[in-house]
Amino acid sequence: MSDIKEMYTFVENKKQTWQGIGLTDKAGKYEGVVYRYGEVKIIENEEKTEASLQFDWDMLDSNGLPKEMIGDDFFKLIGDILQDIIAEQLDKEELQYVNTDD
């Protein structure tokens, strides 16, 4: 399996002011898919010994991939990518947080 960083790139649409994640050829059958993350939550267990990411996402461009081809492996992939993005931002002390509760 390739390094996760080789499987995605940041893409943007300046006319619509969004930034998304574009999957590269290293992502196999998901190459060319573009999506973006919505709300992200960290859910801890009661003992606070483990946590998992919960996130919303939107498909921006399926690159012609039929909906039935989007399976558990896709959700694992975009979860791993999100984890990589968060870890990199934490390492660089550049974590971006937007509070939408206001």
Secondary structure, DSSP 8 states (H G I E B T S, - for coil): ---GGGGEEEEEETTTTEEEEEE-GGGGGGTT-EEEEEEEEEEE-TTSS-EEEEEEEEEEE-TT--GGG--HHHHHHHHHHHHHHHHHHHHTT---------
